[in-house]
Amino acid sequence: MNDLLLETFREEVAEILSELENSLLELEENTADSAAVDRVFRSLHTIKGSSSMVGLDKISEFVHDIESVYDLVREGALVVTRELINLTLTAKDQLKTLVSSLISNEKIETKGLDAIGAQFSAMLPLSAAGPVRTAGAERGVGEKLTYRIRFRPSPDMFRKGLNPLFILRELKQLGDCLVIPQLDEIPPLETLQAEECYLHWDIVLTTDKDPDEIRDIFIFVEDSCLELTLDVIDDGGLLDTEFGYKKLGEILVERGDLNEEQLNTALRAKGKIGTKLVDSGLVTSGVIETALAEQRHVQDIRQVRKNTEIASSIRVRSDKLDALVNLIGELVTVQARLSQHSSSHVDSELLAISEEVERLTWDLRDQVLNIRMLPIGTTFTRYRRLVRDLCSELGKNVVLEAVGAETELDKTVIDRLSDPLVHLIRNSVDHGIEKPEQRQAAGKPAVGTVRLSALHTGANVTITISDDGCGLDRTLLLKRGRELGLISAEVDPSDRDLFNIIFTPGFSTTETVTSVSGRGVGMDIVKRSVEELRGSITVHSHPGCGTEFAIKLPLTLAIIDGLLVKIADESYVFPLSAVEECVELHRADSAANDRDLANVRGEIVPYIRLRDFFTMPDSEREIEQIVIAQIEGMRIGFVVDYVIGEHQTVIKSLGKFYHGIKGLSGATILGNGSVALILDLAQIADRAAVLENSSLR
């Protein structure tokens, strides 16, 4: 089998299985939701068709039975139960595992499929050889079919008070409609009877309506027709091929205007097939025009559909996007060199070119980064299944609410954020939400709520996981912290400091280890993963009301807006999204204040001398600069020598040799070719607090 075809199949099926799971969970919440049933059926039908196309008949046969069951659900012959949802989710998991094994060239294991398939087969009536559907039933909601309609009214239709023009007008209102009148039966003028109907029509209609809805238009004239046929000639793309639509002769035979023998005879003669058929008297010129018009109509419809599909989405491997982003990063660096060079030379033309390149580079950067942005809702949907399974295991009743699913975030960040969110949601359900009887005894609803939300805040995204459970037990945390030697007996920590000890490796308040929690290896992984994404996490909790975890992350990990500063002869970059303002610090004011506090318009702001933090010699400058940043809700200043200005910062990794160094998150290359280090302000603040506390003891 073609590896590229198999890889494409795997990617498509992975997306469809995710949609299937989400639709099943929605259907479980509302078993009368016919739209959810249709989405489930459509997902199954697509998987069946795709697997059959690539030659995976075992998967196609397995999905066929599941599809048949949900066809009965659509018809009202079968009721949706929790057992059916459970079985379908199990089948979905089995399919996911099976498709993954195909890529690793493992042998297809059919035992699991056979066992699950047998349970679905048992739900089908013995007479059901497979789902029976109308021509339009296999398509999804909003998908269109193209019909061929032949409408030949009887000659006395006018005498009965019926007007075929009204029928044609109604058909035109249903969609893209092509009406071709056939004039061959109109007699000479001297024998024409005004009360007689000599016309008949061939119609090609593209619409999202079902055949029954189209037939309803003819319901009052059906008995007054010599011929009335309705056939599907294009299925909305399910059978599109590279060879296009049918040839002229095929259309004529399919319509009944010609038989196979007559067509073969005409094909053996020389010349155009249409001309030969008209000259031989087998068909009229009007019939040929109708067939050609049908051919053009379907080809146009298919081309429009193809263009729409291409315009709406295109599948690109993530490594190709990463390479493109790296090239854009190099372009930004070169553009910075060009800008610096042009500004130091008195050449107006060079300066104009530099400014134009800068504008185009910034626009290109924004467009490329937007390509990597995905709605975070693609991550949210998978957690509904997680909460459902945890509730079954723990005997709890919890609803997951998702808000802000349309918020966009870099795909790399979304992928690496999955595991931290799993840990937090599992903790909320296991530790936060109480059992139903406990909640009712406390005056709460029996059903608990875990809320997952995302919100843009400047150049960052804040993701919040909150629950309405029992909240963190301060007394228990304090006791456990002292037992582990994390908190001394003389210290009464603030809520912020106390709650943060849950991120300590090995820390757990649960005495019993279960399959869900208790080993103390979850929350430290969460914090470490968030910090690797250059983000931060904070905890807020109120006894009896619940707990909230807030994760603040940058929109992208590739290129950021920075504030370039100088300390001694070294350059550093502050993430501009965290910077609020810059103020001057006079040496005289600093000498009079030994606690490193600055009065900024009546507000006391603590500051950190970066020269001291990086153990550089003291500055002899009379005036320094304080860059004030917002870190976890606090305003903290960082003292530097000079503030240079804004800078487009292409983030480069520091490499393994510098792994674990606190206070630095990466590096960037400046326009003159020198390297500037990117500061991790949260780590600097935490490290400075630790050093200050140790010096006070």
LUMPA-859258 format. One record per residue (C-alpha): x, z, y; residue number from 1. Coordinates in steps of 0.25 Angstrom, whole numbers, plus 5000, padded with zeros to 4 digits. Example, Ala and Ser with C-alpha at 12.3 -4.5 7.8 and 13.67 -1.06 7.14 Angstrom:
LUMPA-859258
REC   east     up   north   pos
REC   5049   5031    4982     1
REC   5055   5029    4996     2
This chain:
LUMPA-859258
REC   east     up   north   pos
REC   5000   5000    5000     1
REC   5005   4997    5014     2
REC   5011   5009    5020     3
REC   5007   5006    5034     4
REC   4992   5004    5029     5
REC   4993   5017    5022     6
REC   4998   5025    5034     7
REC   4987   5019    5043     8
REC   4977   5023    5032     9
REC   4982   5037    5032    10
REC   4982   5038    5047    11
REC   4968   5033    5048    12
REC   4962   5042    5037    13
REC   4969   5054    5043    14
REC   4961   5052    5056    15
REC   4948   5049    5048    16
REC   4950   5061    5039    17
REC   4951   5070    5052    18
REC   4938   5064    5058    19
REC   4932   5066    5044    20
REC   4935   5081    5044    21
REC   4930   5083    5058    22
REC   4917   5075    5055    23
REC   4915   5084    5043    24
REC   4917   5097    5050    25
REC   4907   5092    5061    26
REC   4897   5088    5050    27
REC   4899   5102    5044    28
REC   4894   5108    5057    29
REC   4882   5099    5058    30
REC   4878   5093    5045    31
REC   4867   5085    5052    32
REC   4877   5078    5061    33
REC   4875   5063    5056    34
REC   4886   5058    5066    35
REC   4896   5067    5058    36
REC   4891   5062    5045    37
REC   4894   5048    5050    38
REC   4908   5051    5054    39
REC   4911   5057    5041    40
REC   4905   5045    5034    41
REC   4913   5036    5043    42
REC   4926   5043    5041    43
REC   4924   5042    5025    44
REC   4920   5028    5026    45
REC   4933   5024    5034    46
REC   4942   5032    5025    47
REC   4935   5025    5013    48
REC   4937   5011    5019    49
REC   4951   5013    5024    50
REC   4956   5019    5010    51
REC   4950   5007    5003    52
REC   4957   4997    5013    53
REC   4970   5003    5009    54
REC   4968   5003    4994    55
REC   4965   5018    4993    56
REC   4953   5017    4984    57
REC   4954   5031    4979    58
REC   4952   5036    4993    59
REC   4941   5026    4996    60
REC   4933   5030    4983    61
REC   4934   5045    4986    62
REC   4929   5043    5000    63
REC   4918   5034    4996    64
REC   4911   5045    4989    65
REC   4912   5054    5001    66
REC   4907   5043    5010    67
REC   4895   5042    5000    68
REC   4892   5056    5001    69
REC   4892   5056    5016    70
REC   4883   5043    5016    71
REC   4873   5051    5009    72
REC   4874   5062    5020    73
REC   4872   5051    5031    74
REC   4859   5047    5023    75
REC   4854   5061    5023    76
REC   4855   5061    5007    77
REC   4866   5072    5007    78
REC   4867   5085    5016    79
REC   4880   5089    5022    80
REC   4885   5103    5016    81
REC   4897   5111    5018    82
REC   4901   5108    5004    83
REC   4901   5093    5007    84
REC   4909   5095    5020    85
REC   4919   5103    5012    86
REC   4920   5093    5001    87
REC   4922   5082    5011    88
REC   4933   5090    5019    89
REC   4940   5092    5005    90
REC   4939   5077    5003    91
REC   4945   5074    5017    92
REC   4957   5083    5014    93
REC   4959   5076    5001    94
REC   4959   5063    5008    95
REC   4969   5068    5018    96
REC   4978   5073    5007    97
REC   4977   5060    5000    98
REC   4979   5051    5011    99
REC   4992   5059    5015   100
REC   4997   5057    5001   101
REC   4996   5042    5002   102
REC   5006   5042    5013   103
REC   5016   5050    5004   104
REC   5014   5040    4993   105
REC   5009   5051    4984   106
REC   4999   5048    4972   107
REC   4985   5049    4976   108
REC   4979   5062    4970   109
REC   4964   5059    4966   110
REC   4960   5072    4959   111
REC   4956   5078    4972   112
REC   4948   5066    4976   113
REC   4941   5064    4963   114
REC   4936   5079    4963   115
REC   4931   5078    4978   116
REC   4925   5064    4975   117
REC   4918   5069    4963   118
REC   4911   5079    4972   119
REC   4907   5069    4982   120
REC   4902   5060    4971   121
REC   4893   5071    4966   122
REC   4886   5071    4979   123
REC   4882   5056    4978   124
REC   4869   5052    4970   125
REC   4872   5045    4957   126
REC   4866   5032    4963   127
REC   4875   5032    4975   128
REC   4886   5021    4972   129
REC   4890   5023    4986   130
REC   4885   5024    5001   131
REC   4874   5014    5004   132
REC   4875   5010    5019   133
REC   4869   5000    5028   134
REC   4878   4990    5035   135
REC   4881   4999    5047   136
REC   4882   5012    5040   137
REC   4897   5011    5037   138
REC   4901   5010    5051   139
REC   4903   5022    5061   140
REC   4895   5026    5073   141
REC   4897   5015    5084   142
REC   4903   5005    5075   143
REC   4897   4991    5076   144
REC   4893   4981    5065   145
REC   4890   4966    5068   146
REC   4877   4960    5062   147
REC   4873   4946    5059   148
REC   4858   4944    5062   149
REC   4850   4931    5059   150
REC   4836   4932    5066   151
REC   4827   4920    5062   152
REC   4813   4923    5067   153
REC   4801   4915    5062   154
REC   4796   4904    5070   155
REC   4783   4911    5074   156
REC   4790   4923    5080   157
REC   4785   4920    5094   158
REC   4770   4919    5089   159
REC   4771   4933    5084   160
REC   4775   4938    5098   161
REC   4790   4941    5094   162
REC   4802   4937    5102   163
REC   4815   4936    5095   164
REC   4823   4938    5109   165
REC   4819   4952    5109   166
REC   4826   4954    5096   167
REC   4838   4948    5101   168
REC   4839   4956    5113   169
REC   4838   4969    5105   170
REC   4849   4964    5096   171
REC   4858   4962    5108   172
REC   4856   4976    5113   173
REC   4862   4981    5100   174
REC   4876   4976    5102   175
REC   4885   4964    5103   176
REC   4875   4953    5099   177
REC   4877   4938    5098   178
REC   4864   4930    5096   179
REC   4865   4915    5092   180
REC   4852   4908    5092   181
REC   4850   4897    5082   182
REC   4843   4884    5088   183
REC   4843   4875    5076   184
REC   4829   4876    5073   185
REC   4823   4873    5087   186
REC   4815   4860    5085   187
REC   4815   4849    5095   188
REC   4807   4852    5108   189
REC   4795   4843    5105   190
REC   4792   4851    5092   191
REC   4796   4865    5097   192
REC   4785   4876    5097   193
REC   4786   4886    5107   194
REC   4780   4897    5098   195
REC   4790   4895    5087   196
REC   4804   4902    5086   197
REC   4814   4892    5082   198
REC   4827   4901    5085   199
REC   4834   4910    5076   200
REC   4846   4919    5079   201
REC   4859   4923    5073   202
REC   4864   4936    5079   203
REC   4877   4944    5078   204
REC   4876   4958    5082   205
REC   4887   4969    5084   206
REC   4881   4983    5085   207
REC   4882   4997    5080   208
REC   4867   4997    5075   209
REC   4863   4997    5061   210
REC   4856   4986    5054   211
REC   4843   4993    5053   212
REC   4844   4995    5068   213
REC   4846   4980    5070   214
REC   4834   4976    5060   215
REC   4825   4985    5068   216
REC   4826   4975    5079   217
REC   4820   4965    5070   218
REC   4809   4974    5064   219
REC   4797   4967    5072   220
REC   4802   4953    5069   221
REC   4808   4954    5055   222
REC   4795   4948    5049   223
REC   4795   4936    5058   224
REC   4809   4932    5054   225
REC   4813   4921    5045   226
REC   4827   4927    5044   227
REC   4833   4940    5048   228
REC   4846   4945    5043   229
REC   4856   4956    5047   230
REC   4870   4956    5042   231
REC   4883   4964    5046   232
REC   4894   4955    5048   233
REC   4904   4964    5054   234
REC   4906   4979    5050   235
REC   4912   4985    5063   236
REC   4926   4983    5058   237
REC   4926   4989    5044   238
REC   4929   4975    5038   239
REC   4937   4969    5049   240
REC   4948   4960    5043   241
REC   4960   4952    5049   242
REC   4953   4939    5046   243
REC   4942   4941    5056   244
REC   4927   4938    5054   245
REC   4921   4928    5044   246
REC   4923   4913    5045   247
REC   4912   4904    5049   248
REC   4908   4899    5035   249
REC   4907   4913    5030   250
REC   4898   4917    5041   251
REC   4889   4905    5038   252
REC   4888   4908    5023   253
REC   4886   4923    5026   254
REC   4874   4920    5036   255
REC   4868   4911    5025   256
REC   4869   4898    5034   257
REC   4878   4892    5023   258
REC   4882   4894    5008   259
REC   4895   4895    5002   260
REC   4895   4881    4996   261
REC   4891   4874    5009   262
REC   4902   4882    5016   263
REC   4913   4878    5006   264
REC   4908   4863    5007   265
REC   4910   4864    5022   266
REC   4924   4870    5021   267
REC   4929   4859    5012   268
REC   4926   4849    5023   269
REC   4935   4847    5035   270
REC   4932   4852    5049   271
REC   4926   4865    5055   272
REC   4917   4872    5046   273
REC   4906   4874    5057   274
REC   4906   4859    5061   275
REC   4906   4855    5046   276
REC   4894   4864    5043   277
REC   4886   4859    5055   278
REC   4889   4844    5052   279
REC   4885   4846    5037   280
REC   4872   4852    5042   281
REC   4874   4865    5034   282
REC   4872   4874    5046   283
REC   4869   4871    5061   284
REC   4878   4873    5073   285
REC   4870   4885    5077   286
REC   4873   4892    5064   287
REC   4888   4889    5066   288
REC   4888   4894    5080   289
REC   4881   4907    5075   290
REC   4892   4909    5064   291
REC   4903   4907    5074   292
REC   4897   4916    5084   293
REC   4896   4927    5074   294
REC   4910   4925    5070   295
REC   4915   4926    5085   296
REC   4906   4938    5087   297
REC   4911   4946    5075   298
REC   4926   4942    5079   299
REC   4924   4947    5093   300
REC   4918   4960    5089   301
REC   4929   4963    5079   302
REC   4940   4960    5090   303
REC   4933   4969    5100   304
REC   4932   4980    5089   305
REC   4947   4978    5086   306
REC   4951   4978    5100   307
REC   4943   4991    5102   308
REC   4950   4997    5091   309
REC   4964   4993    5095   310
REC   4961   4998    5110   311
REC   4955   5011    5105   312
REC   4966   5016    5097   313
REC   4979   5012    5090   314
REC   4987   5020    5079   315
REC   5001   5022    5083   316
REC   5011   5031    5075   317
REC   5015   5044    5082   318
REC   5030   5041    5080   319
REC   5028   5028    5088   320
REC   5022   5036    5100   321
REC   5033   5046    5099   322
REC   5043   5035    5100   323
REC   5036   5029    5112   324
REC   5035   5043    5119   325
REC   5050   5044    5117   326
REC   5053   5031    5124   327
REC   5044   5035    5135   328
REC   5052   5047    5136   329
REC   5065   5039    5137   330
REC   5058   5030    5148   331
REC   5055   5042    5156   332
REC   5069   5047    5156   333
REC   5074   5033    5160   334
REC   5064   5032    5171   335
REC   5069   5046    5176   336
REC   5083   5040    5176   337
REC   5078   5028    5184   338
REC   5071   5037    5194   339
REC   5083   5045    5196   340
REC   5092   5033    5198   341
REC   5082   5026    5208   342
REC   5081   5038    5216   343
REC   5096   5039    5218   344
REC   5097   5025    5223   345
REC   5092   5019    5236   346
REC   5085   5007    5229   347
REC   5070   5006    5233   348
REC   5068   4995    5222   349
REC   5074   5004    5211   350
REC   5066   5016    5216   351
REC   5053   5008    5215   352
REC   5056   5003    5201   353
REC   5060   5017    5197   354
REC   5046   5022    5202   355
REC   5039   5011    5195   356
REC   5046   5014    5182   357
REC   5043   5029    5184   358
REC   5028   5026    5186   359
REC   5027   5017    5173   360
REC   5035   5027    5165   361
REC   5026   5038    5169   362
REC   5014   5030    5165   363
REC   5020   5025    5152   364
REC   5023   5040    5149   365
REC   5009   5045    5151   366
REC   5003   5033    5143   367
REC   5012   5035    5131   368
REC   5010   5050    5131   369
REC   4995   5048    5132   370
REC   4996   5040    5119   371
REC   5001   5052    5112   372
REC   4990   5061    5117   373
REC   4979   5064    5107   374
REC   4966   5072    5108   375
REC   4969   5086    5103   376
REC   4955   5085    5096   377
REC   4962   5078    5085   378
REC   4969   5091    5081   379
REC   4956   5100    5084   380
REC   4947   5093    5074   381
REC   4956   5097    5062   382
REC   4955   5112    5065   383
REC   4940   5112    5062   384
REC   4943   5110    5047   385
REC   4953   5121    5048   386
REC   4943   5131    5054   387
REC   4932   5127    5044   388
REC   4942   5129    5032   389
REC   4947   5143    5038   390
REC   4933   5147    5039   391
REC   4929   5144    5025   392
REC   4942   5152    5020   393
REC   4941   5164    5029   394
REC   4925   5165    5029   395
REC   4924   5163    5044   396
REC   4915   5155    5052   397
REC   4923   5148    5064   398
REC   4920   5136    5073   399
REC   4931   5128    5079   400
REC   4928   5123    5093   401
REC   4937   5112    5099   402
REC   4938   5110    5114   403
REC   4946   5099    5121   404
REC   4948   5090    5109   405
REC   4950   5079    5119   406
REC   4963   5085    5125   407
REC   4975   5076    5123   408
REC   4988   5081    5118   409
REC   5001   5074    5113   410
REC   5000   5070    5098   411
REC   5013   5077    5095   412
REC   5007   5090    5101   413
REC   4994   5089    5093   414
REC   5001   5086    5080   415
REC   5010   5098    5082   416
REC   4999   5107    5087   417
REC   4991   5106    5074   418
REC   4997   5118    5066   419
REC   4997   5128    5078   420
REC   4982   5125    5080   421
REC   4980   5127    5065   422
REC   4987   5141    5065   423
REC   4979   5145    5077   424
REC   4965   5141    5072   425
REC   4968   5147    5059   426
REC   4972   5160    5066   427
REC   4959   5160    5074   428
REC   4950   5158    5062   429
REC   4958   5168    5053   430
REC   4962   5179    5063   431
REC   4953   5177    5075   432
REC   4939   5174    5070   433
REC   4932   5185    5063   434
REC   4923   5184    5050   435
REC   4908   5181    5054   436
REC   4903   5195    5051   437
REC   4914   5201    5060   438
REC   4911   5192    5071   439
REC   4896   5195    5070   440
REC   4899   5210    5070   441
REC   4907   5208    5083   442
REC   4895   5201    5089   443
REC   4902   5187    5088   444
REC   4896   5174    5082   445
REC   4899   5173    5067   446
REC   4905   5160    5069   447
REC   4919   5161    5076   448
REC   4925   5150    5085   449
REC   4939   5145    5086   450
REC   4940   5136    5099   451
REC   4951   5125    5100   452
REC   4953   5119    5114   453
REC   4962   5110    5121   454
REC   4964   5108    5136   455
REC   4973   5101    5145   456
REC   4981   5110    5155   457
REC   4990   5101    5164   458
REC   5001   5095    5155   459
REC   4997   5104    5143   460
REC   4986   5106    5133   461
REC   4981   5120    5130   462
REC   4975   5122    5117   463
REC   4967   5134    5114   464
REC   4963   5141    5101   465
REC   4953   5152    5103   466
REC   4943   5160    5094   467
REC   4932   5170    5096   468
REC   4937   5180    5086   469
REC   4943   5194    5086   470
REC   4955   5191    5094   471
REC   4969   5197    5093   472
REC   4970   5211    5089   473
REC   4980   5217    5099   474
REC   4981   5230    5091   475
REC   4984   5223    5078   476
REC   4994   5213    5085   477
REC   5001   5225    5092   478
REC   5002   5233    5079   479
REC   5007   5221    5071   480
REC   5017   5217    5082   481
REC   5023   5231    5082   482
REC   5024   5231    5067   483
REC   5032   5218    5067   484
REC   5041   5223    5078   485
REC   5036   5213    5088   486
REC   5031   5223    5098   487
REC   5038   5236    5101   488
REC   5029   5249    5101   489
REC   5032   5252    5116   490
REC   5027   5239    5121   491
REC   5012   5235    5123   492
REC   5012   5220    5124   493
REC   5002   5212    5132   494
REC   4992   5204    5125   495
REC   5000   5191    5128   496
REC   5012   5197    5121   497
REC   5005   5203    5110   498
REC   4997   5191    5106   499
REC   5009   5183    5106   500
REC   5015   5190    5094   501
REC   5006   5183    5085   502
REC   5015   5171    5087   503
REC   5027   5179    5081   504
REC   5031   5174    5067   505
REC   5026   5182    5056   506
REC   5016   5190    5064   507
REC   5002   5192    5058   508
REC   4991   5202    5059   509
REC   4985   5198    5046   510
REC   4989   5207    5034   511
REC   4984   5198    5023   512
REC   4990   5184    5022   513
REC   4980   5173    5019   514
REC   4980   5158    5018   515
REC   4976   5158    5033   516
REC   4985   5168    5040   517
REC   4993   5180    5039   518
REC   5007   5176    5037   519
REC   5011   5176    5052   520
REC   5017   5162    5052   521
REC   5006   5155    5060   522
REC   5006   5159    5075   523
REC   5021   5158    5077   524
REC   5020   5144    5072   525
REC   5009   5141    5082   526
REC   5018   5146    5093   527
REC   5030   5139    5089   528
REC   5023   5126    5087   529
REC   5017   5127    5101   530
REC   5030   5130    5107   531
REC   5036   5118    5100   532
REC   5026   5110    5107   533
REC   5030   5116    5121   534
REC   5017   5124    5121   535
REC   5013   5138    5122   536
REC   5003   5147    5116   537
REC   4996   5159    5121   538
REC   4986   5169    5115   539
REC   4974   5176    5121   540
REC   4965   5186    5114   541
REC   4954   5196    5116   542
REC   4949   5206    5105   543
REC   4936   5201    5099   544
REC   4935   5189    5107   545
REC   4946   5179    5101   546
REC   4959   5173    5103   547
REC   4964   5161    5110   548
REC   4977   5153    5108   549
REC   4981   5144    5119   550
REC   4992   5133    5117   551
REC   4997   5126    5128   552
REC   5004   5112    5125   553
REC   5010   5101    5133   554
REC   5003   5088    5132   555
REC   5015   5080    5127   556
REC   5028   5083    5121   557
REC   5035   5071    5125   558
REC   5036   5070    5141   559
REC   5032   5080    5151   560
REC   5032   5082    5166   561
REC   5043   5092    5169   562
REC   5049   5099    5181   563
REC   5064   5097    5182   564
REC   5073   5109    5187   565
REC   5087   5112    5188   566
REC   5095   5125    5184   567
REC   5109   5125    5187   568
REC   5114   5111    5182   569
REC   5103   5110    5172   570
REC   5089   5103    5172   571
REC   5077   5109    5166   572
REC   5062   5104    5165   573
REC   5050   5112    5166   574
REC   5037   5107    5160   575
REC   5029   5103    5173   576
REC   5016   5107    5166   577
REC   5020   5122    5167   578
REC   5026   5122    5181   579
REC   5017   5127    5192   580
REC   5026   5128    5204   581
REC   5041   5130    5209   582
REC   5045   5140    5219   583
REC   5058   5144    5226   584
REC   5065   5157    5222   585
REC   5075   5163    5232   586
REC   5087   5170    5227   587
REC   5084   5182    5237   588
REC   5070   5184    5231   589
REC   5076   5183    5217   590
REC   5086   5193    5219   591
REC   5076   5203    5225   592
REC   5067   5202    5212   593
REC   5074   5205    5199   594
REC   5062   5203    5191   595
REC   5061   5188    5192   596
REC   5048   5187    5199   597
REC   5044   5178    5210   598
REC   5033   5179    5220   599
REC   5026   5166    5220   600
REC   5015   5166    5231   601
REC   5011   5180    5228   602
REC   5012   5179    5213   603
REC   5023   5185    5205   604
REC   5029   5175    5195   605
REC   5040   5179    5185   606
REC   5052   5169    5184   607
REC   5063   5166    5175   608
REC   5077   5161    5179   609
REC   5080   5150    5170   610
REC   5095   5151    5174   611
REC   5095   5165    5168   612
REC   5086   5160    5156   613
REC   5096   5149    5153   614
REC   5108   5158    5156   615
REC   5114   5150    5168   616
REC   5122   5155    5179   617
REC   5114   5161    5191   618
REC   5110   5152    5202   619
REC   5116   5153    5216   620
REC   5105   5146    5222   621
REC   5097   5153    5233   622
REC   5084   5146    5230   623
REC   5079   5143    5216   624
REC   5066   5138    5210   625
REC   5055   5144    5202   626
REC   5047   5135    5193   627
REC   5034   5142    5190   628
REC   5027   5139    5177   629
REC   5014   5143    5170   630
REC   5018   5148    5156   631
REC   5007   5154    5147   632
REC   4998   5158    5159   633
REC   5010   5164    5167   634
REC   5018   5159    5179   635
REC   5033   5160    5177   636
REC   5044   5155    5185   637
REC   5057   5148    5181   638
REC   5069   5149    5191   639
REC   5077   5136    5192   640
REC   5087   5130    5202   641
REC   5080   5117    5206   642
REC   5067   5111    5203   643
REC   5069   5096    5203   644
REC   5055   5090    5201   645
REC   5046   5084    5190   646
REC   5052   5077    5179   647
REC   5046   5068    5168   648
REC   5052   5075    5156   649
REC   5054   5068    5142   650
REC   5055   5080    5132   651
REC   5067   5079    5122   652
REC   5069   5088    5111   653
REC   5081   5098    5112   654
REC   5085   5096    5097   655
REC   5087   5106    5086   656
REC   5099   5112    5092   657
REC   5091   5118    5103   658
REC   5079   5122    5095   659
REC   5075   5136    5098   660
REC   5080   5137    5112   661
REC   5070   5144    5120   662
REC   5066   5139    5134   663
REC   5068   5124    5131   664
REC   5058   5114    5126   665
REC   5066   5101    5127   666
REC   5074   5092    5136   667
REC   5073   5080    5144   668
REC   5082   5069    5150   669
REC   5083   5068    5165   670
REC   5085   5055    5173   671
REC   5100   5057    5174   672
REC   5101   5059    5159   673
REC   5103   5074    5159   674
REC   5095   5083    5151   675
REC   5085   5093    5156   676
REC   5079   5104    5147   677
REC   5064   5107    5147   678
REC   5060   5121    5148   679
REC   5050   5129    5139   680
REC   5045   5138    5150   681
REC   5037   5147    5140   682
REC   5049   5150    5131   683
REC   5057   5153    5143   684
REC   5047   5163    5148   685
REC   5045   5169    5135   686
REC   5060   5171    5133   687
REC   5062   5176    5147   688
REC   5051   5187    5144   689
REC   5058   5191    5131   690
REC   5072   5192    5138   691
REC   5066   5200    5150   692
REC   5059   5210    5140   693
REC   5072   5212    5132   694
REC   5079   5215    5145   695
REC   5069   5226    5149   696
REC   5070   5233    5136   697
